[in-house]
């Protein structure tokens, strides 16, 4: 079967009647047939509500800087599907992904697989084919019943616990924590980067006999004038302290967990390697600065889409405002999925935002711009719109923003992808339309 990547994606989208079908029996059997249940000599799995992508990116960068061959699986993608599988720091090619899908199709027989299960198996197969030293695998949804969890890790990381995907995982942090704790294994080292670890994670680690280190208790970080310093322990429990580290563009909370995780690798990377890898490291869509056709205002995009992530984003906005001065204002372009906690998201950001530009995107799960506009207007927000597209909302925000202001585009991966696509198109247009007055 010779198909293009686009044709394969259309095919696997249509093969299974449900987008999500939790359970590991079907996907584990196909993985066994493919021989990918252990895709690498050392496997790290990363679960959590927020911070997974940042954690994977930092681990990938540092491990490659230390000379290791690394494969990654992440989801969702921001711009192109290929981003979901990373091989030696580069997205998998169309040819590689098509070969993986063809191999899965031959192996599955009459077993039905979801879109995400195809993606998972493709990533595992390609990582195994590349004979990498370390595989870093992001748990896309939950933990216990996520397809990635068919792989037994050598190190398990839980980044944070917040209220998201509640229809699948439960409506309390304790219930969600129990699902995330499904990645833990008896005798396998685990870390939790949440400063308020749900008791269910502690209970599951104790029940299994999984050694668990906690942020704030066993490792952590401190900001300083010279940057930041990490404290933790090596694999034998000996205390460690690394001062004067460069501040990455990604959250230090996750960076601290990454540095602790590195201590459990065979031959942990040196502090100098870590410093070099973190210096200037960025991740697409995480408070990322985007170019446009005018020098100002500054534009940032962030894929935050739940209240917990919005709370972390608020801290970044506050730091921007402190540096930009009292005259600066924050303009937020917002479009969200209908199944997210829009009110909680707004409440988490409310005090840091001056103006809200409401939009929608062409996605079946997207919330209508009018409904989102009405919701925020009822809360007394300074709302503008509603706009039919993210691009139109971006145009409006840039037109209204002053020289010292910030325009932030947020609410979902789709929102950010639409905005970045629009900015790039405007930059390539010889007659700029963005920011003209």
C-alpha positions in Angstrom: 0.0 0.0 0.0 1.8 3.1 -1.3 0.2 6.2 0.3 1.5 9.7 1.1 1.6 10.9 4.7 -1.5 13.0 4.2 -3.3 9.9 2.9 -2.1 7.7 5.7 -3.3 10.3 8.3 -6.7 10.4 6.6 -6.9 6.7 6.6 -6.0 6.1 10.3 -8.4 8.9 11.3 -11.2 7.0 9.7 -10.3 3.4 10.7 -11.5 3.6 14.4 -14.9 4.9 15.3 -13.7 6.6 18.5 -11.0 9.3 18.8 -10.0 8.0 22.3 -10.4 4.3 23.3 -8.6 3.9 26.6 -7.0 0.5 27.4 -3.7 -1.1 26.6 -4.7 -4.7 25.5 -5.1 -4.0 21.7 -2.1 -1.6 21.3 0.1 -3.8 23.5 -0.5 -6.8 21.3 0.4 -4.9 18.1 3.5 -3.5 19.9 4.5 -7.1 20.8 4.1 -8.2 17.1 6.2 -5.2 16.1 8.9 -5.9 18.7 8.7 -2.4 20.1 7.7 -2.9 23.8 11.2 -2.0 24.7 12.2 0.6 22.1 15.6 1.7 23.6 18.1 0.5 26.2 17.0 3.3 28.6 13.4 4.7 28.5 12.0 7.8 30.3 8.3 8.3 30.4 6.9 11.7 31.2 3.3 12.3 32.4 1.5 15.3 33.9 -1.0 17.9 33.2 1.4 20.6 32.1 5.2 20.8 31.5 5.5 17.5 29.7 6.7 19.1 26.4 9.2 21.4 28.1 10.5 18.4 30.1 11.0 16.3 27.0 12.6 19.1 25.1 15.2 19.8 27.9 16.0 16.1 28.4 16.4 15.7 24.6 18.7 18.7 24.3 20.9 17.8 27.2 21.1 14.1 26.3 22.1 14.9 22.7 24.7 17.4 24.0 26.2 14.6 26.1 26.7 12.5 22.9 23.7 10.2 23.3 21.4 9.2 20.4 17.9 10.2 21.4 14.3 9.5 20.2 11.2 11.3 21.4 7.5 10.8 21.2 5.2 13.8 22.0 1.7 15.0 21.2 -0.1 16.9 20.0 1.9 18.6 17.2 1.9 22.4 16.7 2.5 22.9 13.0 3.1 19.5 11.3 2.4 15.9 12.3 6.1 15.0 11.9 6.9 16.9 15.1 5.3 14.0 17.1 8.4 11.8 16.5 11.9 13.2 17.1 15.0 11.4 16.0 18.3 12.8 16.9 16.8 16.3 17.4 14.9 16.3 14.0 11.3 15.5 13.2 10.7 12.2 11.5 10.4 12.5 7.7 7.3 11.7 5.7 9.0 8.7 4.2 9.9 7.3 7.7 6.4 7.8 9.0 4.8 6.2 5.9 7.1 3.2 6.4 6.1 3.0 10.0 2.4 3.1 9.2 2.8 0.4 6.5 4.5 -1.8 9.0 1.8 -1.3 11.6 -0.9 -2.1 9.1 0.8 -5.4 8.2 1.2 -6.3 11.9 -2.2 -5.4 13.3 -4.3 -7.9 11.4 -7.9 -7.4 12.5 -7.0 -5.4 15.6 -8.6 -1.9 15.5 -6.4 1.0 16.5 -7.2 4.7 17.2 -5.4 7.6 15.6 -3.3 8.1 18.7 -2.4 4.4 19.0 -1.2 4.5 15.4 0.9 7.5 16.3 2.3 5.9 19.4 3.3 2.7 17.6 4.8 4.6 14.7 7.0 6.6 17.1 8.1 3.5 19.0 8.9 1.6 15.8 10.9 4.4 14.4 12.8 4.9 17.6 13.6 1.2 17.7 14.7 1.3 14.1 17.2 4.1 14.8 18.7 2.1 17.7 18.8 5.1 20.0 20.5 5.2 23.4 17.6 6.9 25.2 13.9 7.1 24.4 11.9 10.0 26.0 8.2 9.3 25.7 5.5 11.8 26.6 2.2 10.4 28.0 -0.4 12.2 26.0 -3.5 11.6 28.1 -3.6 10.5 31.7 -1.1 7.7 32.4 -2.5 4.4 33.4 -4.4 3.6 30.2 -2.4 5.8 27.8 -0.9 3.9 24.8 2.6 4.9 25.7 2.2 3.2 29.1 2.6 -0.2 27.4 6.3 0.6 27.6 8.0 -0.1 31.0 10.3 2.8 31.8 13.7 2.9 33.5 12.7 6.3 34.9 9.2 7.8 35.4 8.5 11.5 35.6 5.2 13.2 36.7 5.5 16.9 36.0 2.4 18.5 37.5 -1.2 17.8 38.3 -4.0 20.1 37.3 -7.7 19.9 36.2 -7.8 18.9 32.6 -9.4 16.1 30.5 -11.7 15.6 33.5 -14.3 13.7 31.4 -11.7 10.9 31.1 -9.5 11.3 34.2 -11.7 12.5 37.0 -12.7 15.9 38.4 -10.3 16.2 41.3 -6.5 16.5 41.5 -6.5 13.3 43.6 -8.4 11.3 40.9 -6.2 12.7 38.1 -3.1 12.0 40.2 -4.1 8.4 40.5 -4.4 8.1 36.7 -1.0 9.8 36.2 0.6 7.4 38.8 -0.3 4.6 36.4 3.2 5.1 34.8 4.9 4.1 38.1 6.6 0.6 38.2 7.8 -1.5 41.2 11.4 -0.7 41.9 11.7 1.9 39.2 12.9 5.4 40.1 10.2 8.1 39.8 10.1 11.9 40.2 7.2 14.2 40.8 7.7 17.9 39.9 4.4 19.1 41.5 5.1 21.2 44.6 1.8 19.9 46.1 1.9 16.2 45.1 -1.6 14.6 45.4 -1.7 12.0 48.1 -2.9 9.4 45.5 0.5 9.5 43.8 2.3 9.0 47.2 0.0 6.1 48.0 0.5 4.4 44.6 4.3 4.7 44.8 4.2 3.2 48.3 1.9 0.4 47.2 4.1 -0.5 44.3 7.4 0.0 46.0 8.5 2.7 43.5 11.1 5.0 44.9 9.8 8.5 44.5 11.5 11.9 44.8 9.5 15.0 45.3 10.2 18.6 44.1 10.7 20.9 47.1 11.5 18.0 49.4 14.3 16.0 47.7 15.3 18.4 45.0 14.4 21.9 43.8 15.8 25.3 42.6 16.5 28.8 43.8 16.7 32.0 41.7 19.7 34.2 42.2 21.2 37.4 40.7 23.5 35.2 38.7 20.7 33.0 37.3 19.5 30.0 39.2 20.8 27.1 41.2 19.7 23.5 41.4 19.9 21.3 44.4 19.2 17.6 44.6 21.0 14.3 44.9 22.8 11.7 42.9 21.6 8.2 42.4 23.2 7.1 45.7 21.5 9.9 47.7 24.5 12.1 48.0 23.4 15.8 48.1 24.3 17.9 45.0 24.2 21.7 44.4 24.8 23.3 41.0 25.0 27.1 41.2 25.0 29.8 38.5 23.1 28.0 35.8 21.8 29.9 32.8 18.0 30.6 32.9 16.3 28.8 30.0 13.2 30.2 28.3 11.3 27.2 29.8 10.0 27.0 33.4 12.6 26.4 36.1 10.1 24.1 37.9 10.5 21.6 35.0 14.2 22.3 34.6 14.8 21.3 38.2 13.0 18.0 37.6 15.0 17.4 34.5 18.3 17.9 36.3 17.3 15.5 39.0 16.2 13.0 36.3 19.7 13.2 34.7 21.3 11.9 37.9 19.7 8.5 37.4 21.2 7.9 33.9 24.2 5.7 33.4 27.0 8.3 33.4 25.0 11.5 34.1 25.9 14.5 32.0 28.3 17.0 33.6 27.2 20.4 34.8 29.1 22.1 31.9 27.1 20.0 29.4 23.9 20.9 31.1 24.8 24.6 31.1 25.6 24.6 27.4 22.4 22.7 26.5 20.1 24.9 28.5 21.6 28.2 27.4 19.2 29.7 24.9 17.0 26.6 24.7 13.4 27.4 23.6 10.3 25.3 22.7 7.8 26.2 20.1 4.6 27.6 21.5 5.8 28.2 25.0 5.8 31.9 25.5 7.6 32.0 22.2 8.4 35.3 20.6 7.0 35.6 17.1 8.2 38.0 14.4 5.8 40.2 12.5 6.0 43.0 10.0 6.5 45.8 12.5 9.1 46.2 15.2 6.4 46.6 17.8 4.4 45.6 19.7 6.1 42.4 21.0 4.1 39.3 20.1 4.2 36.0 22.1 2.3 32.8 21.7 1.7 30.1 24.3 -0.3 26.9 24.0 -1.6 27.0 27.6 -5.2 25.7 27.6 -6.2 24.9 31.2 -6.3 26.9 34.5 -3.0 25.5 35.8 -1.1 26.4 32.7 -2.8 29.8 32.7 -1.5 30.4 36.3 2.1 29.7 35.1 1.5 32.0 32.1 0.3 34.8 34.4 3.7 34.8 36.2 5.4 35.4 32.8 3.1 38.2 32.0 3.7 39.8 35.3 7.5 39.6 34.8 7.0 41.2 31.4 5.0 44.1 32.8 7.6 44.7 35.5 10.3 45.0 32.9 8.3 47.0 30.4 7.2 49.7 32.8 3.9 51.0 34.2 2.6 52.2 30.8 2.7 48.8 29.2 -0.5 46.9 28.6 -1.3 43.2 28.0 -3.5 42.3 25.0 -4.6 38.7 24.8 -5.9 37.0 21.7 -8.0 34.0 22.9 -9.6 31.1 21.2 -10.3 27.8 23.0 -11.7 24.3 22.7 -15.3 23.9 23.8 -14.5 21.1 26.3 -12.0 23.2 28.3 -12.5 25.2 31.4 -12.7 28.6 29.8 -13.9 30.4 32.9 -11.1 28.9 35.1 -8.6 29.9 32.4 -9.8 33.5 32.3 -9.8 33.7 36.1 -6.2 32.5 36.3 -5.1 35.2 33.9 -7.6 38.0 34.7 -5.5 40.2 36.9 -2.5 40.3 34.5 -4.5 41.1 31.3 -5.9 44.5 30.1 -7.7 43.6 26.9 -9.2 40.3 25.5 -9.6 39.8 21.7 -12.0 36.9 21.3 -11.7 34.6 18.3 -12.6 31.1 17.0 -10.9 28.5 14.8 -12.0 26.0 12.2 -12.1 22.9 14.5 -15.1 20.8 15.4 -14.2 20.9 19.1 -13.7 24.7 19.0 -15.8 27.1 21.1 -17.7 29.7 19.1 -16.3 33.2 19.3 -19.7 34.6 20.3 -20.1 32.1 23.2 -16.6 32.8 24.5 -17.1 36.6 24.1 -20.4 36.4 26.1 -18.7 34.4 28.8 -15.9 36.8 29.4 -18.2 39.9 29.0 -20.4 38.5 31.8 -17.2 38.5 34.0 -16.6 42.1 33.4 -13.6 41.6 31.1 -12.6 44.3 28.6 -13.5 42.2 25.5 -13.2 43.1 21.8 -14.7 41.1 18.9 -15.9 38.5 18.5 -13.7 37.7 15.6 -14.4 34.9 13.1 -10.7 33.9 12.9 -7.6 34.1 15.1 -5.9 36.1 12.3 -8.5 38.8 12.5 -8.2 39.0 16.2 -4.4 39.3 15.9 -4.8 42.1 13.4 -7.1 44.0 15.8 -4.8 43.5 18.8 -1.7 44.7 17.0 -3.6 47.7 15.7 -4.6 48.7 19.2 -1.3 47.9 21.0 1.2 50.5 21.9 5.0 50.4 21.6 5.6 49.0 25.1 2.7 46.6 25.0 2.6 42.9 24.6 0.2 40.9 22.4 -0.2 37.3 23.7 -2.0 34.6 21.6 -3.1 31.7 23.7 -5.9 29.1 24.5 -4.9 26.0 22.5 -2.4 24.5 20.2 -4.7 25.3 17.3 -4.9 29.0 18.3 -1.2 29.3 18.3 -0.7 27.4 15.0 -3.3 29.7 13.3 -1.5 32.8 14.7 2.0 31.7 13.7 0.8 30.7 10.2 -0.8 34.2 9.8 2.3 36.0 11.1 4.6 34.1 8.7 2.3 34.8 5.7 2.3 38.5 6.6 6.1 38.6 6.8 6.3 37.1 3.3 3.9 39.6 1.9 5.7 42.5 0.3 2.9 44.8 1.4 2.6 44.2 5.2 -0.9 44.2 6.6 0.0 43.6 10.3 0.4 46.6 12.5 -0.2 49.3 9.9 -1.8 52.4 11.2 
